[in-house]
Amino acid sequence: MKKLLLIIVCVIVAIGAYAAYLYTASCGPQKYTVHPSAFDSIEEAWDFYKELDAALCGY
């Protein structure tokens, strides 16, 4: 039972690491966020990153 639980935890961590994306804002700070492949379209991803950039840089 312990091995099964450990395997499940490892799978969850691996999925989370795969979905992570290090985004660098235009003013310099870096934050981990959702990978572009998680969005329905690339346009939706770029809109999200523009809003994230504005939040990080204080626009």
PyMOL Python script that loads the backbone (N, CA, C, O; Angstrom):
from pymol import cmd

cmd.read_pdbstr("""\
ATOM      1  N   MET A   1       0.818  -1.185   0.000  1.00  0.00           N
ATOM      2  CA  MET A   1       0.000   0.000   0.000  1.00  0.00           C
ATOM      3  C   MET A   1       0.872   1.263   0.000  1.00  0.00           C
ATOM      4  O   MET A   1       0.533   2.251  -0.652  1.00  0.00           O
ATOM      5  N   LYS A   2       1.988   1.231   0.727  1.00  0.00           N
ATOM      6  CA  LYS A   2       2.866   2.392   0.790  1.00  0.00           C
ATOM      7  C   LYS A   2       3.509   2.656  -0.569  1.00  0.00           C
ATOM      8  O   LYS A   2       3.693   3.808  -0.960  1.00  0.00           O
ATOM      9  N   LYS A   3       3.849   1.587  -1.287  1.00  0.00           N
ATOM     10  CA  LYS A   3       4.454   1.756  -2.603  1.00  0.00           C
ATOM     11  C   LYS A   3       3.472   2.396  -3.572  1.00  0.00           C
ATOM     12  O   LYS A   3       3.858   3.251  -4.369  1.00  0.00           O
ATOM     13  N   LEU A   4       2.217   1.993  -3.514  1.00  0.00           N
ATOM     14  CA  LEU A   4       1.199   2.568  -4.393  1.00  0.00           C
ATOM     15  C   LEU A   4       1.018   4.054  -4.104  1.00  0.00           C
ATOM     16  O   LEU A   4       0.922   4.862  -5.028  1.00  0.00           O
ATOM     17  N   LEU A   5       0.973   4.409  -2.848  1.00  0.00           N
ATOM     18  CA  LEU A   5       0.833   5.808  -2.468  1.00  0.00           C
ATOM     19  C   LEU A   5       2.036   6.618  -2.939  1.00  0.00           C
ATOM     20  O   LEU A   5       1.879   7.737  -3.427  1.00  0.00           O
ATOM     21  N   LEU A   6       3.220   6.066  -2.799  1.00  0.00           N
ATOM     22  CA  LEU A   6       4.437   6.746  -3.244  1.00  0.00           C
ATOM     23  C   LEU A   6       4.428   6.935  -4.765  1.00  0.00           C
ATOM     24  O   LEU A   6       4.816   7.993  -5.260  1.00  0.00           O
ATOM     25  N   ILE A   7       3.992   5.931  -5.493  1.00  0.00           N
ATOM     26  CA  ILE A   7       3.919   6.032  -6.958  1.00  0.00           C
ATOM     27  C   ILE A   7       2.920   7.109  -7.359  1.00  0.00           C
ATOM     28  O   ILE A   7       3.193   7.894  -8.267  1.00  0.00           O
ATOM     29  N   ILE A   8       1.776   7.157  -6.701  1.00  0.00           N
ATOM     30  CA  ILE A   8       0.767   8.161  -7.020  1.00  0.00           C
ATOM     31  C   ILE A   8       1.305   9.567  -6.758  1.00  0.00           C
ATOM     32  O   ILE A   8       1.102  10.467  -7.572  1.00  0.00           O
ATOM     33  N   VAL A   9       1.979   9.758  -5.648  1.00  0.00           N
ATOM     34  CA  VAL A   9       2.562  11.063  -5.326  1.00  0.00           C
ATOM     35  C   VAL A   9       3.609  11.447  -6.372  1.00  0.00           C
ATOM     36  O   VAL A   9       3.656  12.600  -6.803  1.00  0.00           O
ATOM     37  N   CYS A  10       4.431  10.514  -6.775  1.00  0.00           N
ATOM     38  CA  CYS A  10       5.462  10.798  -7.791  1.00  0.00           C
ATOM     39  C   CYS A  10       4.837  11.190  -9.122  1.00  0.00           C
ATOM     40  O   CYS A  10       5.334  12.093  -9.796  1.00  0.00           O
ATOM     41  N   VAL A  11       3.770  10.533  -9.504  1.00  0.00           N
ATOM     42  CA  VAL A  11       3.082  10.858 -10.758  1.00  0.00           C
ATOM     43  C   VAL A  11       2.494  12.262 -10.682  1.00  0.00           C
ATOM     44  O   VAL A  11       2.603  13.027 -11.640  1.00  0.00           O
ATOM     45  N   ILE A  12       1.881  12.606  -9.575  1.00  0.00           N
ATOM     46  CA  ILE A  12       1.294  13.937  -9.415  1.00  0.00           C
ATOM     47  C   ILE A  12       2.373  15.015  -9.472  1.00  0.00           C
ATOM     48  O   ILE A  12       2.176  16.049 -10.110  1.00  0.00           O
ATOM     49  N   VAL A  13       3.484  14.793  -8.829  1.00  0.00           N
ATOM     50  CA  VAL A  13       4.592  15.755  -8.857  1.00  0.00           C
ATOM     51  C   VAL A  13       5.155  15.884 -10.266  1.00  0.00           C
ATOM     52  O   VAL A  13       5.482  16.988 -10.703  1.00  0.00           O
ATOM     53  N   ALA A  14       5.272  14.773 -10.978  1.00  0.00           N
ATOM     54  CA  ALA A  14       5.800  14.818 -12.346  1.00  0.00           C
ATOM     55  C   ALA A  14       4.871  15.598 -13.268  1.00  0.00           C
ATOM     56  O   ALA A  14       5.338  16.363 -14.111  1.00  0.00           O
ATOM     57  N   ILE A  15       3.571  15.416 -13.119  1.00  0.00           N
ATOM     58  CA  ILE A  15       2.616  16.165 -13.944  1.00  0.00           C
ATOM     59  C   ILE A  15       2.706  17.652 -13.634  1.00  0.00           C
ATOM     60  O   ILE A  15       2.677  18.479 -14.545  1.00  0.00           O
ATOM     61  N   GLY A  16       2.814  17.990 -12.374  1.00  0.00           N
ATOM     62  CA  GLY A  16       2.946  19.387 -11.993  1.00  0.00           C
ATOM     63  C   GLY A  16       4.212  20.023 -12.531  1.00  0.00           C
ATOM     64  O   GLY A  16       4.194  21.176 -12.963  1.00  0.00           O
ATOM     65  N   ALA A  17       5.296  19.293 -12.511  1.00  0.00           N
ATOM     66  CA  ALA A  17       6.562  19.811 -13.032  1.00  0.00           C
ATOM     67  C   ALA A  17       6.500  19.978 -14.547  1.00  0.00           C
ATOM     68  O   ALA A  17       7.099  20.907 -15.089  1.00  0.00           O
ATOM     69  N   TYR A  18       5.791  19.102 -15.229  1.00  0.00           N
ATOM     70  CA  TYR A  18       5.658  19.188 -16.683  1.00  0.00           C
ATOM     71  C   TYR A  18       4.835  20.414 -17.077  1.00  0.00           C
ATOM     72  O   TYR A  18       5.111  21.037 -18.102  1.00  0.00           O
ATOM     73  N   ALA A  19       3.834  20.764 -16.282  1.00  0.00           N
ATOM     74  CA  ALA A  19       2.943  21.873 -16.600  1.00  0.00           C
ATOM     75  C   ALA A  19       3.520  23.226 -16.197  1.00  0.00           C
ATOM     76  O   ALA A  19       2.960  24.258 -16.566  1.00  0.00           O
ATOM     77  N   ALA A  20       4.607  23.249 -15.462  1.00  0.00           N
ATOM     78  CA  ALA A  20       5.177  24.515 -14.990  1.00  0.00           C
ATOM     79  C   ALA A  20       5.972  25.199 -16.101  1.00  0.00           C
ATOM     80  O   ALA A  20       6.572  24.543 -16.953  1.00  0.00           O
ATOM     81  N   TYR A  21       5.962  26.510 -16.071  1.00  0.00           N
ATOM     82  CA  TYR A  21       6.629  27.317 -17.082  1.00  0.00           C
ATOM     83  C   TYR A  21       7.229  28.537 -16.385  1.00  0.00           C
ATOM     84  O   TYR A  21       6.518  29.259 -15.686  1.00  0.00           O
ATOM     85  N   LEU A  22       8.501  28.767 -16.564  1.00  0.00           N
ATOM     86  CA  LEU A  22       9.166  29.922 -15.965  1.00  0.00           C
ATOM     87  C   LEU A  22       8.985  31.123 -16.894  1.00  0.00           C
ATOM     88  O   LEU A  22       9.557  31.180 -17.982  1.00  0.00           O
ATOM     89  N   TYR A  23       8.183  32.070 -16.442  1.00  0.00           N
ATOM     90  CA  TYR A  23       7.880  33.261 -17.237  1.00  0.00           C
ATOM     91  C   TYR A  23       8.735  34.415 -16.736  1.00  0.00           C
ATOM     92  O   TYR A  23       8.816  34.660 -15.532  1.00  0.00           O
ATOM     93  N   THR A  24       9.370  35.119 -17.657  1.00  0.00           N
ATOM     94  CA  THR A  24      10.160  36.300 -17.322  1.00  0.00           C
ATOM     95  C   THR A  24       9.400  37.527 -17.807  1.00  0.00           C
ATOM     96  O   THR A  24       9.158  37.683 -19.004  1.00  0.00           O
ATOM     97  N   ALA A  25       9.029  38.388 -16.884  1.00  0.00           N
ATOM     98  CA  ALA A  25       8.291  39.609 -17.223  1.00  0.00           C
ATOM     99  C   ALA A  25       9.217  40.587 -17.940  1.00  0.00           C
ATOM    100  O   ALA A  25      10.441  40.469 -17.876  1.00  0.00           O
ATOM    101  N   SER A  26       8.612  41.545 -18.617  1.00  0.00           N
ATOM    102  CA  SER A  26       9.402  42.511 -19.379  1.00  0.00           C
ATOM    103  C   SER A  26      10.259  43.403 -18.477  1.00  0.00           C
ATOM    104  O   SER A  26      11.258  43.965 -18.926  1.00  0.00           O
ATOM    105  N   CYS A  27       9.865  43.533 -17.196  1.00  0.00           N
ATOM    106  CA  CYS A  27      10.646  44.366 -16.284  1.00  0.00           C
ATOM    107  C   CYS A  27      11.629  43.549 -15.439  1.00  0.00           C
ATOM    108  O   CYS A  27      12.321  44.109 -14.589  1.00  0.00           O
ATOM    109  N   GLY A  28      11.699  42.235 -15.661  1.00  0.00           N
ATOM    110  CA  GLY A  28      12.734  41.440 -15.018  1.00  0.00           C
ATOM    111  C   GLY A  28      12.333  40.293 -14.121  1.00  0.00           C
ATOM    112  O   GLY A  28      12.984  39.250 -14.176  1.00  0.00           O
ATOM    113  N   PRO A  29      11.292  40.412 -13.286  1.00  0.00           N
ATOM    114  CA  PRO A  29      10.999  39.306 -12.360  1.00  0.00           C
ATOM    115  C   PRO A  29      10.575  38.025 -13.072  1.00  0.00           C
ATOM    116  O   PRO A  29       9.941  38.066 -14.126  1.00  0.00           O
ATOM    117  N   GLN A  30      10.931  36.901 -12.484  1.00  0.00           N
ATOM    118  CA  GLN A  30      10.570  35.604 -13.037  1.00  0.00           C
ATOM    119  C   GLN A  30       9.613  34.896 -12.083  1.00  0.00           C
ATOM    120  O   GLN A  30       9.803  34.923 -10.868  1.00  0.00           O
ATOM    121  N   LYS A  31       8.591  34.269 -12.638  1.00  0.00           N
ATOM    122  CA  LYS A  31       7.607  33.534 -11.846  1.00  0.00           C
ATOM    123  C   LYS A  31       7.247  32.252 -12.585  1.00  0.00           C
ATOM    124  O   LYS A  31       7.224  32.214 -13.815  1.00  0.00           O
ATOM    125  N   TYR A  32       6.965  31.199 -11.815  1.00  0.00           N
ATOM    126  CA  TYR A  32       6.467  29.966 -12.407  1.00  0.00           C
ATOM    127  C   TYR A  32       4.970  30.090 -12.608  1.00  0.00           C
ATOM    128  O   TYR A  32       4.250  30.538 -11.716  1.00  0.00           O
ATOM    129  N   THR A  33       4.511  29.699 -13.766  1.00  0.00           N
ATOM    130  CA  THR A  33       3.100  29.796 -14.109  1.00  0.00           C
ATOM    131  C   THR A  33       2.712  28.620 -15.000  1.00  0.00           C
ATOM    132  O   THR A  33       3.467  27.656 -15.130  1.00  0.00           O
ATOM    133  N   VAL A  34       1.559  28.702 -15.598  1.00  0.00           N
ATOM    134  CA  VAL A  34       1.023  27.627 -16.428  1.00  0.00           C
ATOM    135  C   VAL A  34       1.703  27.621 -17.796  1.00  0.00           C
ATOM    136  O   VAL A  34       1.936  28.678 -18.383  1.00  0.00           O
ATOM    137  N   HIS A  35       2.017  26.445 -18.293  1.00  0.00           N
ATOM    138  CA  HIS A  35       2.647  26.292 -19.605  1.00  0.00           C
ATOM    139  C   HIS A  35       1.661  26.661 -20.710  1.00  0.00           C
ATOM    140  O   HIS A  35       0.463  26.419 -20.560  1.00  0.00           O
ATOM    141  N   PRO A  36       2.128  27.238 -21.811  1.00  0.00           N
ATOM    142  CA  PRO A  36       1.227  27.625 -22.906  1.00  0.00           C
ATOM    143  C   PRO A  36       0.390  26.465 -23.463  1.00  0.00           C
ATOM    144  O   PRO A  36      -0.709  26.692 -23.971  1.00  0.00           O
ATOM    145  N   SER A  37       0.881  25.259 -23.377  1.00  0.00           N
ATOM    146  CA  SER A  37       0.123  24.123 -23.904  1.00  0.00           C
ATOM    147  C   SER A  37      -1.129  23.821 -23.082  1.00  0.00           C
ATOM    148  O   SER A  37      -1.979  23.048 -23.525  1.00  0.00           O
ATOM    149  N   ALA A  38      -1.258  24.412 -21.896  1.00  0.00           N
ATOM    150  CA  ALA A  38      -2.433  24.178 -21.051  1.00  0.00           C
ATOM    151  C   ALA A  38      -3.627  25.022 -21.494  1.00  0.00           C
ATOM    152  O   ALA A  38      -4.747  24.776 -21.047  1.00  0.00           O
ATOM    153  N   PHE A  39      -3.412  25.999 -22.353  1.00  0.00           N
ATOM    154  CA  PHE A  39      -4.487  26.861 -22.825  1.00  0.00           C
ATOM    155  C   PHE A  39      -5.137  26.275 -24.068  1.00  0.00           C
ATOM    156  O   PHE A  39      -4.557  25.433 -24.754  1.00  0.00           O
ATOM    157  N   ASP A  40      -6.355  26.737 -24.346  1.00  0.00           N
ATOM    158  CA  ASP A  40      -7.079  26.259 -25.530  1.00  0.00           C
ATOM    159  C   ASP A  40      -6.470  26.780 -26.821  1.00  0.00           C
ATOM    160  O   ASP A  40      -6.516  26.101 -27.846  1.00  0.00           O
ATOM    161  N   SER A  41      -5.899  27.979 -26.781  1.00  0.00           N
ATOM    162  CA  SER A  41      -5.268  28.550 -27.974  1.00  0.00           C
ATOM    163  C   SER A  41      -4.058  29.367 -27.549  1.00  0.00           C
ATOM    164  O   SER A  41      -3.933  29.755 -26.387  1.00  0.00           O
ATOM    165  N   ILE A  42      -3.179  29.621 -28.490  1.00  0.00           N
ATOM    166  CA  ILE A  42      -1.986  30.403 -28.189  1.00  0.00           C
ATOM    167  C   ILE A  42      -2.356  31.858 -27.905  1.00  0.00           C
ATOM    168  O   ILE A  42      -1.682  32.534 -27.127  1.00  0.00           O
ATOM    169  N   GLU A  43      -3.434  32.338 -28.541  1.00  0.00           N
ATOM    170  CA  GLU A  43      -3.890  33.702 -28.283  1.00  0.00           C
ATOM    171  C   GLU A  43      -4.346  33.857 -26.827  1.00  0.00           C
ATOM    172  O   GLU A  43      -4.064  34.870 -26.187  1.00  0.00           O
ATOM    173  N   GLU A  44      -5.044  32.853 -26.319  1.00  0.00           N
ATOM    174  CA  GLU A  44      -5.477  32.880 -24.922  1.00  0.00           C
ATOM    175  C   GLU A  44      -4.271  32.884 -23.981  1.00  0.00           C
ATOM    176  O   GLU A  44      -4.279  33.568 -22.957  1.00  0.00           O
ATOM    177  N   ALA A  45      -3.245  32.124 -24.329  1.00  0.00           N
ATOM    178  CA  ALA A  45      -2.026  32.090 -23.525  1.00  0.00           C
ATOM    179  C   ALA A  45      -1.341  33.455 -23.526  1.00  0.00           C
ATOM    180  O   ALA A  45      -0.925  33.930 -22.470  1.00  0.00           O
ATOM    181  N   TRP A  46      -1.216  34.094 -24.689  1.00  0.00           N
ATOM    182  CA  TRP A  46      -0.546  35.394 -24.757  1.00  0.00           C
ATOM    183  C   TRP A  46      -1.334  36.460 -24.014  1.00  0.00           C
ATOM    184  O   TRP A  46      -0.740  37.348 -23.402  1.00  0.00           O
ATOM    185  N   ASP A  47      -2.679  36.388 -24.056  1.00  0.00           N
ATOM    186  CA  ASP A  47      -3.487  37.335 -23.272  1.00  0.00           C
ATOM    187  C   ASP A  47      -3.212  37.161 -21.780  1.00  0.00           C
ATOM    188  O   ASP A  47      -3.088  38.140 -21.044  1.00  0.00           O
ATOM    189  N   PHE A  48      -3.119  35.911 -21.344  1.00  0.00           N
ATOM    190  CA  PHE A  48      -2.817  35.643 -19.935  1.00  0.00           C
ATOM    191  C   PHE A  48      -1.446  36.187 -19.561  1.00  0.00           C
ATOM    192  O   PHE A  48      -1.289  36.800 -18.506  1.00  0.00           O
ATOM    193  N   TYR A  49      -0.449  35.966 -20.421  1.00  0.00           N
ATOM    194  CA  TYR A  49       0.905  36.437 -20.136  1.00  0.00           C
ATOM    195  C   TYR A  49       0.994  37.963 -20.145  1.00  0.00           C
ATOM    196  O   TYR A  49       1.781  38.537 -19.392  1.00  0.00           O
ATOM    197  N   LYS A  50       0.198  38.626 -20.985  1.00  0.00           N
ATOM    198  CA  LYS A  50       0.163  40.092 -20.976  1.00  0.00           C
ATOM    199  C   LYS A  50      -0.384  40.605 -19.642  1.00  0.00           C
ATOM    200  O   LYS A  50       0.144  41.558 -19.069  1.00  0.00           O
ATOM    201  N   GLU A  51      -1.453  39.959 -19.155  1.00  0.00           N
ATOM    202  CA  GLU A  51      -2.015  40.359 -17.865  1.00  0.00           C
ATOM    203  C   GLU A  51      -1.052  40.072 -16.725  1.00  0.00           C
ATOM    204  O   GLU A  51      -0.939  40.861 -15.787  1.00  0.00           O
ATOM    205  N   LEU A  52      -0.363  38.948 -16.807  1.00  0.00           N
ATOM    206  CA  LEU A  52       0.627  38.599 -15.789  1.00  0.00           C
ATOM    207  C   LEU A  52       1.777  39.608 -15.798  1.00  0.00           C
ATOM    208  O   LEU A  52       2.265  40.009 -14.742  1.00  0.00           O
ATOM    209  N   ASP A  53       2.201  40.008 -16.977  1.00  0.00           N
ATOM    210  CA  ASP A  53       3.271  40.998 -17.121  1.00  0.00           C
ATOM    211  C   ASP A  53       2.843  42.318 -16.490  1.00  0.00           C
ATOM    212  O   ASP A  53       3.628  42.961 -15.792  1.00  0.00           O
ATOM    213  N   ALA A  54       1.616  42.716 -16.733  1.00  0.00           N
ATOM    214  CA  ALA A  54       1.099  43.968 -16.166  1.00  0.00           C
ATOM    215  C   ALA A  54       1.039  43.883 -14.640  1.00  0.00           C
ATOM    216  O   ALA A  54       1.344  44.857 -13.952  1.00  0.00           O
ATOM    217  N   ALA A  55       0.650  42.728 -14.112  1.00  0.00           N
ATOM    218  CA  ALA A  55       0.570  42.556 -12.657  1.00  0.00           C
ATOM    219  C   ALA A  55       1.953  42.567 -12.023  1.00  0.00           C
ATOM    220  O   ALA A  55       2.138  43.144 -10.952  1.00  0.00           O
ATOM    221  N   LEU A  56       2.922  41.939 -12.669  1.00  0.00           N
ATOM    222  CA  LEU A  56       4.271  41.860 -12.111  1.00  0.00           C
ATOM    223  C   LEU A  56       5.021  43.190 -12.221  1.00  0.00           C
ATOM    224  O   LEU A  56       5.829  43.525 -11.355  1.00  0.00           O
ATOM    225  N   CYS A  57       4.753  43.936 -13.278  1.00  0.00           N
ATOM    226  CA  CYS A  57       5.498  45.173 -13.506  1.00  0.00           C
ATOM    227  C   CYS A  57       4.751  46.413 -13.029  1.00  0.00           C
ATOM    228  O   CYS A  57       5.317  47.506 -13.031  1.00  0.00           O
ATOM    229  N   GLY A  58       3.499  46.268 -12.621  1.00  0.00           N
ATOM    230  CA  GLY A  58       2.752  47.397 -12.086  1.00  0.00           C
ATOM    231  C   GLY A  58       2.238  48.360 -13.137  1.00  0.00           C
ATOM    232  O   GLY A  58       2.182  49.565 -12.889  1.00  0.00           O
ATOM    233  N   TYR A  59       1.863  47.865 -14.295  1.00  0.00           N
ATOM    234  CA  TYR A  59       1.335  48.750 -15.358  1.00  0.00           C
ATOM    235  C   TYR A  59      -0.077  49.136 -15.032  1.00  0.00           C
ATOM    236  O   TYR A  59      -0.706  49.873 -15.791  1.00  0.00           O
TER     237      TYR A  59
END
""", "prot")
cmd.dss("prot")
cmd.show_as("cartoon", "prot")
cmd.util.cbc("prot")
cmd.orient("prot")
